[in-house]
Amino acid sequence: MQSSCVPPNPGSRFVTATAEESAPEGDSTTKAPSWQGRRGEPTRFILLRHGQTALSVERRYSGRGNPELTDEGRRQARAAAQRVVREDGITAIVTSPLRRARATAEEVGALTGIDVIEHPGLIENDFGDWEGLTFTEASMRDPELHRTWLSDITVPAPGGESFAQVAERIAETKAELLDKYSGQTVVLVSHVTPIKTLLQGALGVGPELLFRLHLDLASVSIAEFFDDGGSVVRLVNDAAHWRD
């Protein structure tokens, strides 16, 4: 295919609390809720897209192919790692097994001392026969299918995977990671489609987000997931760290 506390609008359903209603120090069961009305600690996913590859330079579909990072991609990954470690309390780093993601994750691991864990659920969409093609080349090869694919998430690329199938895979992966790392801060290093899908779910919006949100290379997004099923997106597509 991209923390400030602001009070809710008057009349919103969000719950707030005054200073007098705040709980005594150390009492986590009755402490003042967040602006979303939640009291428990969320599981925090720091979503990091991999750095540049030769295919991303030429804007070619890059799914299950396994290119290495370019020199610029390695620079982006190092800068992204420095940005990521500014977040407090990171306890785990989980990555797609593809080389471009693994190499990016290793940069975070080098700064945190945390071992990198691979998870196949974070792999990119399978673009099938369009792998390595540009948008124009794919649209010329399969014009009608390509047009349909751009508007229907149930339609896969020829020999590939649909965005709906990716969503099913990501839902399973998210559930597994939320169970394993409940209440923790975890860096997930992945690709455009899985990250957009996680953000879509956290925002509770439709699949049109997949086609309208831009994610830069080596960008950082942050989403939090609560035990009651609620979620909050705190950051999307921060790439200032390598553009400076």
N, C-alpha and C positions, 0 to 999 in steps of 0.2 A: 504496500500500500505504500500521527505525530502524537513566623507564626504570631499572626496577630489575632487577638481576641476581639472579634467584632460582635457586638450584641445583636441578637436576632431582631427582625422587624416586629413592630407592634402587632399584636394579634396572632403571632406565630404560635405553633404548638410546642415550641422548644421550651424546656424547663430551665430556669435560672435560680440562683440562690443568692441571698444577701450575705454580707460578711457575718452577720449575727447567726445565720443559719448554718454556717460552716461547722464542720465537726471538730472536736478536739484533736490536737496533733496526734497522729498515729492511729486514729480511728478510721480505717479505710471503708468501713461499712456504712458510715453516716456522713462522710465528707461531702462537701458541696459538689454537685454534679458538674459536668462539662456543659458547654453551650448546647450540646445535643441532648442533654439530660441524662447522660450516662455516668456511672460511678466507677466501674471496673477499669482495669488496665487493658488497653487494646493490644492486639498483636500488630506490630508495625512492620510493613513491607517497604523497604527501600528498593525501588525498581530501577535497575541500571541497564541501559541498552549498551551493547558492545560497541567498540570503536570501529574505525573505518577499515574496509577491505577493498581489494581491487574492484569487486563487483559493485560496491556502494559508490565508488568513484564514478563509475559509468552508469549508475542508476539502473542496474540490472536486477531482476528478481533473484533473490538469494534466500533460499529456504533451507532444504536439507543438504545442499552443497556445503563444502567444508573449507572455505578459503581462510588463509591466515590473515592476521592484522597487517596492514601496511605500516611503514615507519610512522606515518602520521597517526594511524590508528593506535599504535602503542603509546604515542605521546598523549593522545586523547584519553586513553585508558588510565595512564598515570595521573593525569589531571583530574579525571573523574574519581579516582580512588582517593585523592586528597580531599575532594569535595565530600565524598561519602563519609569519611572518617570524622568529619565535623559533627556528625550525628551521634548522640550519646547512646551508650548501652548496647552496641551491636554484639550479638551473641553467636551468630551463624552466618555463613555465606553459602548460598545454594545457587548453582549455575546450570544452564543448558550445557550438555556435553560437547556441543560444537566448538571447534577450536577458537573462533573469534570471541565467543562468550567466555570460554574457559580462561583464555589469556587475559581478558579484561578482569575477570574475577580474581585471578592470581595477583593482580596489582593491589586489589583491596586486601587480599590475604597477607601480602608482604607488609602492609602498613599496620595491620591489626594483630598479626600473629595467629589468626584463625584459619584452620584448615578449610579448604574449599571442597564442598560436597556437590557431586553431579546429580541432576534429576532429569530424566528424559522427558518429563511432562512439560518442561520449560523450553523445549526445542521449538524452532520456528515452524510456521505453516509449510506444508509440502506443496510447492508450486508445480510439481510434476513435470510435464513436458515444457513448461514455460521457464523452468530453472535456467538461469543465465541469460534469458532474453530481456530486452528492454520493453517498456510499455508498448512502444510502437511496433516492435517486432512481434510481440504476442498478439496484438490486436490485428495485425495483418495476417498472421498465421491462422487465427481462429476468430474472425471478426464478430460473428454473432454470439459465440460462446463467451468471448471476452466482454462484450457489452452486458450480457446477462450476469456474468460473474461479478461485475462491478456494482450490481444493484441487488443481488440475491445471495444471501450468505449461505444458503443450502447448496449452491452450485459449486462443485470443486473445479479447479484447473484440471485439464486432461491428465489423467494418471496421478492426480494429486489429492489434496485434502481441502474440504470446504471450510469456511470460517466458522460455520456451525459445529463442525467436528472439532475444530480447535477449541471452541467454547466449552464443549463437553469435556475435553481433555484438561483444560485449565480449571474447570470447576472441580474435577476430581483432585487435581494437584493442589489447588488452594485448600480444599478441605483437609487433605493429608498434612499440609504444612501448618495450617492453623491448629490442628490437633497436636502436632509434634512440638511446635514452638509457641504454644499459647502464652500470651502476655509478654512475649519477647520482641526484640527488634532484629529483623533478619534482612540481609541484603540478598535480593534475587536478581541475578544477572541473566538477561534473556534478550529477546528480539522484539521487533515492532509489534507483531500480531499478538503474542502472549501478553505483552505489557499493556497494549491497548485494551485487550479483553479483560484483564484484571481491573483496569481503571473503569471500564464500562460497567462492570459488576459493582464496583465500589460506589459509583455515582448513581446506579440504578436507572440508567438510561438505555435507549434502544441501540441496535447495531449500527445505526447511522454514524455513531462516534468513530467506528472503524475507518470510515471513509473521509471524515472531516477533521480528525485530530492529527496534527503533525508531531512526530517524535524525532528529534535530532539524534545523530550518532553520539554515543557516550553521554546521553542525557540522563538526568535523575528525576524520578517522580516518587512520591510517597503516598501510600494509602494505609489507613488503619482499619482494622476489623475487630468488632466487639463480640463478646460471647452471646449477646442477645440477637445477633444477626445484623446489627447496624454497622455502618461503615462511614468513613470520612476520608476525603482526598485532601491532602495538605499541600501538595506540590506537584506540578506537572511540567515536564520538559525543561528542566533547568540545565542549560548547556553553557552558561556563562564561564564556567571554570576553564574550558579549553578554548573559548573564543577570545579571551582576553589577550 
